[in-house]
Amino acid sequence: MESKPQPKKLNWSKHQKRWFGKWHLYIGIIAGAIVAFVGLTGSILVFQDEIDRALNPELFKVQAQKQKLQVEEIVPLIKKNYPKLRIDYLMLNNFKNPNEAYSVLDLKSNEETFINPYTGKIGGKRIHTSSFIHIVTELHRTLLIPVAGRYICGLASLCLLILTISGLRLWIPRKWKQLKSVLTVRFNGSFKRQNYDWHNSLGFYSSPVVAILSLTGFSITFSTLVIPLLFLLSGKSPQGVAQLLGAKSAWHAQAVPLPLTQLVTAVKEKMPNGYIGGIAFPANKTGTYRLDILSGNLPKQGKREMLVVDQYTGKVLLNSREDFPNVGNAYLGWLTPIHYGSFGGRPTQFIALISGLMPLALFITGFIIWWPRYRKQKRGKKHSRSQTALKESTDTPLVEKELRSAKMEMQLPKPGKYFLINFKSGFKYALIILPISFLMGALYGLPSGIIIQPAIFVVAFSCVMVCLNFICALLSEMFNILFLLPFKKGSHKITRYFALSTAFLVCYLVVYIALLNTGLEVF
């Protein structure tokens, strides 16, 4: 009786036979195109303000006069001159630029109206959602796919982080004397060799910033997971913060909204060194004013803070400077500037721009590396079927494989000891990766002279990722213990994953708590 030919297994290259090599290949093939597209659109958004103003100079540009009208002066003037104009949000744009207009956003119609800050007159209108930058922003965040698109892009950011880490592991040469060859491109080599060198070199040199962009992109998308963890790790209840964010004005039948002048006075008392960058107006009788405050803590772009104020009493219901922990303020004020590189001005913007293009370059060079190998495997499939059938016609290899597997299981130490062995290994890895995390953030901010803040930021937000990873590892180990081990189907790999994750959690939590108690005003 002839044995049925079995499908040929993938013939992995030597460096791809490890688990991180397979992850790098499969994630690159499956998600590479989406990751490249998200990176490309992100590069455009690095200079979104400049592009938007260059495309619409007639809307943004005004003739400078003596002095701009203050917020408390211009809002009553707008309402008097244009009583039908709905004001949901007033954006001061670049309030330090004398030639820049204010803008009013109607969230119901998505109409954006530009106001001359000296006269209070309308200078132009547009549908905000139809602007080029808004479309690119939606492509970057959602791929224009309702609901699911946001999470697809968020997972693409996670895939980019995994690709960066696994790529660095693949990049590490076996011998120190090979270091030069993996850091340079051999221009006198063949096209295949140059392409391979470009893939390695570009991936290595861009990895610090690419990893940071993927980390911040994931944190922005999955804010509903990240923010509660940040507050829990800081010893604050996320529910309490949710109540603050959902605070309402004390409305009653005789309640009369206060003039905007008194609200601005409250802002100046709470944050005397801040500037109002924008105001969200109450949506209904119990709605509140949300004032986005820009302070001078960042030299290139103001740090964003938030005040929520009762529209009838002027009482401050939320002050992010006092009510949020340090990392909560880091999320509010640093996350977006670091993601787009605006925190350090032009130097970091150009770094973010180039790094955003790297996923596309790596996807193209990686595809050129993979495609010939795939075709070669496909062509050799028929030739290898006969040999595979011959080998599998006898049960000896299968028996030997089962015996080897059983022998390995017998040689493994007891679960507790096995956990401790891998915990120690994970501790060593964490002690290596922690300073690398610091270094990545420092290198990103080095050209602009801002080093400490992004370095600490990267470690603090990496801790959130480590916590999320630990939760996944814990759930996997619980499933392993409750449902697999009783039937002798348990996997030591799951236990190893749990031990490594626990070690990382311990290391990062210790550093995280230490950072929160340094007293440094870096957030």
Secondary structure, DSSP 4 states (H G I P E B T S, - for coil): -PPPPPPPPP---GGGSSHHHHHHHHHHHHHHHHHHHHHHHHHHHTTHHHHHHHH-HHHHB----S-PPPHHHHHHHHHHH-TT---SEEE-SSTT-TTB-EEEEETTTTEEEEE-TTT--EEEEEEGGGSHHHHHHHHHHHTT-TTHHHHHHHHHHHHHHHHHHHHHHHHS-SSGGGHHHHHS--TTS-HHHHHHHHHHHHHHHHHHHHHHHHHHHHHHHTHHHHHHHHHHHTT--HHHHHHHHT------TT--PPPHHHHHHHHHHH-TTEEEEEEEPPSSTT-EEEEEEEETTSSSSPEEEEEEEETTT--EEEEHHHHS-HHHHHHHHHHHHHHHTGGG-HHHHHHHHHHHHHHHHHHHHHHHHHHHHHHHHHHTHHHHHHHHHHHHTSSHHHHHHHHHHHHHHHHSPPHHHHHHHHHHHHHHHHHHHHHHHHHHHHHHHGGGT--HHHHHHHHHHHHHHHHHHHHHHHHHHHHIIIIIGGGT---HHHHHHHHHHHHHHHHHHHHHHHHHTS-----
